[in-house]
């Protein structure tokens, strides 16, 4: 069984900044169509921070949401991209083909959006990975197929 | 859309609209039907676990519906049972928030529920279909009084923000008019001999008569303003007594407007097997069941226990846990067998020596996002102003639906509404907000349906299931393909460890899934225990 990512302890200052910026600039709800116009930062604010929290600080209860801030695993952009594409340990996948997301579950993000949100989390919250991931690089990774959903 | 052959331009437009609706975010009714797939429960009556080996023991992880069902039955069968529960209360997702309750979600936001006495919200399950026989059995056994749950209220609303000037429409009117217009079209097709190839002459006569009755058509098989149609959709002026007695029939909504509004998609909301009358709710909140179960099990349940490691060997299972109030000192529980009901996103993070098949299955099930909000208002305006007593309003707004309390009618005082119940993308977005932001949004959107909201609102709570520290999500999302690959591996006993919970059932997201999976798992564990004889 996979253990929760340990993450690095960061100062309280980062937590504070994260909380202040929470959702402040994105009051509107997206739809499955307008979702496609969101950039990496907006995707993080609208979706990811529900679990990974403002500032990427993660959270722990009976189980944990990995801390993204200062996460050593983020050295591998492919690890982050595959996690967004396929989900991991209960996290919903976002890489299903457009129009084939489950109604009560995953929404579709394009390869460009996944690249953008990967770049966002790898360059924020105290992470400073310089290399930018491209949509083409994400496209080259295995995606969850429509067959995984099956007939509905 | 079967039978695309010969479809008219109208039905093609309908099809386009359906696609548009599906893609455009009005996923509300689809979410309902996703849940509505649940089949009738396989529950066969009280389980028979005779011949438990002397001294045999089971450690159960989780005091939710699955864990407590198992604990109750195994204890009664003679097993030594201990239950470890993360929360300080019994029930798990069977849970009611009442005035005075505090709830801290992942991320640290604490909500203080400020409802008045006797008012509550069920953040998790809120209804029990009559055919969830396992749930019905245990509520009866625990002495839980049940009240009717109104899934369908003809006087509640269907609402589309882009149709009818944003004015909500009564379910009764939409249903009657949709049905009436469809009956008229079908009658017309019959009379124009379009159905001659598929319906015999004799059957056509019966079909016409049945359409007249089903659709409230007039003698010419047309759906018009009449006493007959008003007996379905309601009158412009209701019949009464005395001099002011004469009724005035109402005018149906045109077929085009119903199709154009998309409200037709809400007509069948109560037709799914899981939504059919009768449905019930425990008086005082769904959490009454978990509370009563916890009381029944008494000292068998150890609360505040966070499981950190599950290790089996040839002779038994050792579970390591910490008391969340003093996490420094790990403790262990040891038993011959282990029934683990921990939700999969949590279990996937716990070290456990099971085979790769079960381990892969545990990691393969994403958990759905869901939000529920409870709002307290100064008065029950939905009853006083709009004559809505219980039931559900459906909307394409991000709140998805409004659930009216199914008890305390005409009580004159305050009331608590379910202000939102949402799955999917919008639930993720609500989750990403702080609780006060969620409540504010729910009030803002709901006021488009009930303008009284802003004046009458007092306080509210909003539970985002992905931030629930004890579940990390609402329920497991299976697909046909993931079930084919992983479901049996998840349910198969691995050595001395078996899993149970709604995630290990085909009644996902329903308490009945938890109960039936627990009974199935302990039946198999019992067989294995009997096969191995007394404790080695």
Interface residues (C-beta under 8 A of the other chain):
Chain A: X1 X2 X3 X4 X22 X23 X29 X30 X31 X32 X33 X34 X35 X45 X46 X47 X48 X49 X50 X51 X53 X54 X59 X60 X61 X62 X63 X64 X65 X87 X88 X89 X90 X91 X92 X93 X99 X102 X103 X104 X105 X106 X107 X147 X148 X149 X150 X151 X152
Chain B: X23 X24 X25 X27 X30 X31 X34 X35 X86 X106 X107 X108 X306 X307 X342 X343 X344 X345 X346 X347 X348 X349 X350 X351 X352 X359 X362 X363 X365 X366 X367 X368 X369 X370 X398 X423 X424 X425 X426 X428 X429 X431 X432 X433 X434 X437 X464 X466 X467 X468 X469 X470 X471 X472 X473 X477 X479 X480 X481 X482 X484
